[in-house]
Every structure is written in C-alpha cells, then in structure tokens.
Amino acid sequence: MSQSRVEQALESLARRALESRALGGRVAALAARYAAVLREGGTLFFCGNGGSAADAQHLATEYVVRYGDTRPAFSAIALTTDSSLLTAAGNDFGFDRIFARQIEALCRAGDLLVLHSTSGRSPNLVCAARAARAKGVFTVAFLGQGGGPLAEEVDEAVMVPTKETSEIQILQLALEHVIVELVEAELGSVP
C-alpha cells in the first residue's frame, strides 16, 4: 500500500467530517431527546446490519456501562445481539422481521429506536421503523447520503454527506459518540 493512498483516504474523511458540522444543531437536538427519554424512564434501542449491527452493540454499551465518567447505568438495548432470537425470528417470520418482532415485544411509547444503515435500503430496518411507529416509539436513522426508503419511514433522518460506506460508518459513530457525551453531560448522575 502506498502512503499517498492512506493520506488521500484520511483527507477525504476529514473533508466529510468538516461537511458534517452542518448537522450540529440537529445532532444536539437529538441528544436532548435521548436524554429526555432516559430521564423519563424510557429505553434507547439500537439496530443495524453488518458493521451497523456492531455499531448498535457498541452504542448500547456506551449507555449501559459508561462513555466518559462513571455514572449510573442508562437503559439501552442492542436488538442485534441475541443469536437464538434473531435466528428463530428469521426462520419463523423471515429476515425482514428480526427487529420488528423484538420491537413488538420490548418497546413502549416513550422509548426511542435508533437505526443505523449506510444505504437505507435494508427491508428489516424499514420493517423495524414501521413496527416502532405502531408502538408510538420515536425513530431516528443515521444514514448515508440519499437515505434510501428508510429516510421516509423515520421521525428523524440524519444523513452524513458521503456515499462512501467506510466514511458513512465512521461519521455515524462519531456523531453518536457526541450524543452520548452530551447525554452524560445533561443527565450527570441521574439515570
């Protein structure tokens, strides 16, 4: 690998990160919503496929364990972690319903569902957003540029300004980390 390719990749990511500053107000407003859900006893739910599934697990962990300072645990669940549940739901209802079935069982009005997708075209995420709407659950999707069909199914779509999958995933995680930081600052020691 050439050094110039590494430098080009980092320069491209830096440009996209600077362009993402335009999302600052929306992301800060979402952090306030996340904090309100937690303050009122709700739960944050996260889902996605592939690398986005890993991000869902990562983010739920940041809330339950901690991000910065030690503090009481916040209620957060990744819908991507139970292999028995995922395979049973996939087998019995189809892969499109693996998250929706969990939402039907676990989510309540006042909770918040966060969906991660680079394309916004995953049928199981669209189905999950619809199931959440039926339960009165606010939905947020972190998406790549364009947003796909998922952008139309959620209450709030945050689209990072790139079509490059690796940049989308990095920027989504960076924005979500800022939200965790803001939530911790707002709630302090009150879960």
C-alpha positions in Angstrom: 0.0 0.0 0.0 1.2 3.4 -0.8 1.5 6.2 1.7 -0.3 8.6 -0.7 -3.4 6.3 -0.7 -3.5 6.4 3.1 -3.2 10.2 3.0 -5.9 10.6 0.4 -8.3 8.4 2.5 -7.7 10.5 5.6 -8.0 13.8 3.7 -11.4 12.6 2.3 -12.6 11.6 5.7 -11.5 15.0 7.1 -13.4 16.8 4.4 -16.6 14.8 5.1 -16.2 15.4 8.8 -16.0 19.1 8.2 -19.0 19.0 6.0 -20.9 17.1 8.8 -20.6 20.2 11.0 -23.8 21.3 9.3 -25.6 18.6 11.3 -24.5 20.1 14.6 -27.9 21.6 15.5 -29.9 18.5 14.6 -27.5 16.2 16.5 -27.6 18.5 19.6 -31.4 18.4 19.5 -31.3 14.6 19.2 -29.0 14.4 22.2 -31.6 16.4 24.2 -34.3 13.9 23.0 -32.2 10.9 24.0 -31.7 12.5 27.4 -35.4 13.2 27.9 -36.2 9.6 27.0 -33.8 8.3 29.6 -34.8 10.9 32.2 -38.5 9.8 31.8 -37.6 6.1 32.3 -37.6 5.1 28.6 -35.1 2.9 26.8 -32.9 3.5 23.8 -33.0 0.7 21.3 -30.4 0.3 18.6 -30.3 -1.9 15.4 -28.5 -2.3 12.1 -26.9 -4.9 9.9 -23.3 -6.0 9.5 -21.0 -3.2 10.6 -24.0 -1.2 11.6 -25.0 -4.1 13.9 -21.6 -3.8 15.6 -22.2 -0.1 16.0 -25.6 -0.8 17.6 -23.9 -3.0 20.1 -21.1 -0.6 20.7 -23.5 2.3 21.3 -25.9 0.4 23.6 -22.8 -0.5 25.7 -21.7 3.2 25.9 -25.0 4.0 27.6 -25.3 0.9 29.9 -21.6 0.9 31.0 -20.3 4.4 30.5 -18.7 6.6 27.9 -16.7 9.2 29.9 -17.1 9.4 33.7 -18.5 6.6 35.9 -22.2 7.2 36.4 -25.4 5.2 36.9 -26.3 3.0 34.0 -28.7 4.2 31.3 -31.3 1.9 29.8 -30.2 0.9 26.3 -30.5 -2.3 24.3 -29.0 -3.5 21.0 -31.5 -5.6 19.1 -28.6 -7.3 17.3 -27.1 -9.5 20.0 -29.4 -12.5 20.7 -28.5 -15.1 18.1 -31.2 -17.5 19.2 -33.9 -14.8 18.9 -32.6 -13.5 15.6 -32.4 -16.9 14.0 -35.8 -18.0 15.4 -37.5 -14.8 14.2 -35.7 -15.1 10.8 -36.8 -18.7 10.5 -40.4 -18.3 11.6 -41.2 -14.8 10.3 -38.5 -14.0 7.7 -35.3 -12.0 8.0 -37.3 -8.8 7.3 -39.0 -9.2 10.8 -36.0 -9.9 13.0 -36.0 -6.4 14.6 -39.7 -5.7 14.2 -40.6 -8.8 16.3 -38.4 -7.6 19.1 -39.8 -4.1 18.9 -43.3 -5.5 19.2 -42.3 -7.3 22.4 -39.9 -4.8 24.1 -40.6 -1.2 23.0 -43.1 1.1 24.7 -44.4 4.6 23.9 -41.7 6.9 25.2 -38.8 4.8 24.1 -36.5 5.7 21.2 -35.3 3.5 18.3 -32.0 4.3 16.6 -31.4 2.6 13.2 -28.0 2.6 11.5 -27.7 2.0 7.8 -25.3 3.1 5.1 -27.9 2.7 2.3 -31.2 3.0 4.0 -32.5 0.1 1.8 -32.5 -2.8 4.4 -36.0 -4.2 4.5 -35.6 -5.3 8.1 -34.8 -1.8 9.2 -37.8 -0.4 7.2 -40.0 -3.0 8.9 -38.5 -2.1 12.3 -39.3 1.6 11.8 -42.9 0.8 10.9 -43.2 -1.5 14.0 -41.8 1.3 16.2 -44.3 3.8 14.7 -47.2 1.4 15.5 -46.0 1.3 19.2 -45.6 5.1 19.4 -41.8 4.9 19.6 -39.8 7.9 18.2 -37.4 6.7 15.5 -34.0 8.1 14.4 -32.0 6.8 11.4 -28.3 7.5 10.8 -27.9 7.1 7.1 -25.6 7.8 4.1 -26.3 10.4 1.6 -29.6 9.9 0.0 -31.1 7.9 2.9 -33.0 5.4 0.8 -36.5 4.3 1.7 -35.7 4.2 5.4 -35.4 8.0 5.5 -39.1 8.3 4.7 -40.1 5.9 7.5 -38.4 7.5 10.5 -39.2 10.6 12.5 -35.7 12.0 12.1 -33.1 11.0 9.4 -29.5 12.1 9.9 -27.7 11.8 6.6 -23.9 12.1 6.6 -22.6 13.8 3.5 -20.9 10.9 1.7 -21.7 7.8 -0.3 -18.5 6.0 0.8 -19.5 3.2 3.1 -16.4 3.4 5.3 -16.8 7.2 5.8 -20.6 6.8 6.5 -19.9 4.3 9.3 -17.1 6.3 10.8 -19.1 9.6 10.8 -22.2 7.9 12.1 -20.3 6.5 15.1 -18.6 9.9 15.7 -21.9 11.7 15.8 -23.4 9.1 18.1 -20.4 9.4 20.4 -21.0 13.1 20.6 -24.6 12.4 21.5 -23.5 10.0 24.3 -21.2 12.7 25.6 -24.0 15.4 25.6 -26.4 13.0 27.2 -23.9 12.2 30.0 -23.3 16.0 30.5 -27.0 16.7 30.7 -28.1 13.9 32.9 -25.0 13.8 35.1 -25.6 11.3 37.9 -29.4 11.0 37.2 -30.2 7.9 35.1 
